[in-house]
Amino acid sequence: MLQAYEEGEGSVDFIMENIMACSYEDEPRFIEIVNEAIKEGTVDVYPKWKKETSAKAIQTRKKKAEKEAKEAEELSKELEGELGKMIMQRQQNRMNGLLDKLEVEARGQSGKKGKRNEPTEEEFEAARARIEGKKQKKHK
């Protein structure tokens, strides 16, 4: 952490960006650690440090971080909603595909035992003509 302080020449933003998995909630602890190191003479005091650790600067960074966190949460909820819609659409497409496949299979079984397809209008008329022709031959 002190290495980030020195590399950033006292920039709190540099420290926060270069320490993994930290948030604005860690900032007071980092300030305390650096101030202690300054008292002990372990690190030099940079002009930027004094400016960026003022109460006003800390409050400004805190408000900015809270605003960004709120925006990130809203975006996350929006993305979750979109993801849910995409999942539901995909499931619906799968179901429609399955139903289409089953329908095609059912139509393809007309020559086999089981469900029969309805005859077309032409087939019906041809069958009727054959039956009527047979009836007329019998009556003669």
C-alpha positions as CSV (number, residue, x, y, z in Angstrom):
1,M,0.0,0.0,0.0
2,L,2.8,2.4,0.8
3,Q,4.4,1.5,-2.6
4,A,1.2,2.7,-4.3
5,Y,1.4,5.9,-2.2
6,E,4.9,6.6,-3.4
7,E,4.3,5.6,-7.0
8,G,1.3,7.9,-7.2
9,E,3.2,10.6,-5.4
10,G,0.5,10.9,-2.7
11,S,-2.5,10.6,-5.0
12,V,-5.4,8.9,-3.2
13,D,-7.0,8.0,-6.5
14,F,-3.9,6.3,-7.7
15,I,-3.8,4.3,-4.4
16,M,-7.4,3.2,-4.8
17,E,-7.0,2.2,-8.4
18,N,-3.9,0.2,-7.8
19,I,-4.8,-1.8,-4.8
20,M,-6.9,-4.8,-5.8
21,A,-10.3,-5.4,-4.3
22,C,-10.5,-2.2,-2.4
23,S,-13.4,0.2,-2.2
24,Y,-14.0,3.7,-0.9
25,E,-14.8,2.1,2.5
26,D,-11.1,1.2,2.8
27,E,-9.9,4.8,2.2
28,P,-9.9,5.9,5.9
29,R,-7.8,2.9,6.8
30,F,-5.3,3.6,4.0
31,I,-5.1,7.3,5.0
32,E,-4.4,6.2,8.6
33,I,-1.6,3.8,7.5
34,V,0.1,6.4,5.3
35,N,-0.2,9.1,8.0
36,E,1.4,6.7,10.5
37,A,4.2,6.0,8.0
38,I,4.8,9.7,7.5
39,K,5.1,10.2,11.3
40,E,7.6,7.4,11.5
41,G,9.6,8.9,8.6
42,T,9.1,5.7,6.4
43,V,7.7,7.7,3.5
44,D,7.9,11.3,2.4
45,V,5.0,13.8,2.5
46,Y,3.8,14.8,-1.0
47,P,1.9,18.0,-1.5
48,K,-0.9,16.1,-3.3
49,W,-1.4,14.0,-0.2
50,K,-2.2,16.9,2.0
51,K,-4.7,18.3,-0.6
52,E,-6.4,14.9,-1.2
53,T,-6.8,13.9,2.4
54,S,-8.7,17.1,3.4
55,A,-12.2,16.5,4.8
56,K,-13.7,18.1,1.7
57,A,-11.7,15.9,-0.7
58,I,-12.6,12.8,1.2
59,Q,-16.3,13.7,1.2
60,T,-16.3,14.4,-2.5
61,R,-14.7,11.1,-3.4
62,K,-17.1,9.3,-1.1
63,K,-20.2,10.9,-2.8
64,K,-18.7,10.1,-6.2
65,A,-18.1,6.4,-5.2
66,E,-21.6,6.1,-3.8
67,K,-23.1,7.5,-6.9
68,E,-21.1,5.1,-9.1
69,A,-22.1,2.2,-6.9
70,K,-25.8,3.1,-7.2
71,E,-25.5,3.4,-11.0
72,A,-23.7,0.0,-11.2
73,E,-26.5,-1.6,-9.1
74,E,-29.2,-0.2,-11.4
75,L,-27.3,-1.3,-14.5
76,S,-26.9,-4.8,-12.9
77,K,-30.6,-5.0,-12.3
78,E,-31.3,-3.9,-15.9
79,L,-28.9,-6.5,-17.3
80,E,-30.5,-9.2,-15.2
81,G,-33.9,-8.3,-16.5
82,E,-32.6,-8.4,-20.1
83,L,-30.9,-11.7,-19.4
84,G,-34.1,-13.2,-18.1
85,K,-36.0,-12.0,-21.2
86,M,-33.3,-13.7,-23.4
87,I,-33.5,-16.9,-21.5
88,M,-37.3,-17.0,-21.7
89,Q,-37.2,-16.2,-25.4
90,R,-34.7,-19.0,-26.0
91,Q,-36.9,-21.5,-24.0
92,Q,-39.9,-20.4,-26.1
93,N,-38.0,-20.9,-29.3
94,R,-36.9,-24.4,-28.2
95,M,-40.5,-25.3,-27.3
96,N,-41.7,-24.0,-30.7
97,G,-39.0,-26.0,-32.4
98,L,-39.9,-29.2,-30.5
99,L,-43.6,-28.7,-31.4
100,D,-42.7,-28.1,-35.1
101,K,-40.6,-31.3,-35.1
102,L,-43.3,-33.4,-33.5
103,E,-45.9,-32.0,-36.0
104,V,-43.7,-32.9,-38.9
105,E,-43.1,-36.4,-37.5
106,A,-46.9,-36.9,-37.0
107,R,-47.6,-35.9,-40.6
108,G,-44.8,-38.2,-41.9
109,Q,-46.5,-41.3,-40.3
110,S,-49.6,-41.3,-42.6
111,G,-48.5,-44.6,-44.2
112,K,-48.0,-46.3,-40.8
113,K,-50.4,-47.5,-38.2
114,G,-51.6,-44.8,-35.9
115,K,-53.0,-41.4,-36.5
116,R,-54.2,-40.9,-40.1
117,N,-54.1,-37.7,-42.0
118,E,-57.3,-36.2,-43.4
119,P,-57.7,-36.7,-47.2
120,T,-57.4,-33.8,-49.5
121,E,-60.5,-32.5,-51.3
122,E,-59.4,-34.2,-54.5
123,E,-58.8,-37.5,-52.8
124,F,-62.2,-37.4,-51.1
125,E,-64.0,-36.6,-54.4
126,A,-62.1,-39.5,-56.2
127,A,-63.1,-41.9,-53.5
128,R,-66.7,-40.8,-53.6
129,A,-66.8,-41.2,-57.4
130,R,-65.4,-44.7,-57.1
131,I,-68.0,-45.7,-54.5
132,E,-70.9,-44.2,-56.5
133,G,-69.6,-45.9,-59.7
134,K,-69.7,-49.3,-57.8
135,K,-73.2,-48.6,-56.5
136,Q,-74.5,-47.9,-60.0
137,K,-73.0,-51.1,-61.4
138,K,-74.8,-53.1,-58.7
139,H,-78.2,-51.6,-59.4
140,K,-78.0,-52.4,-63.1
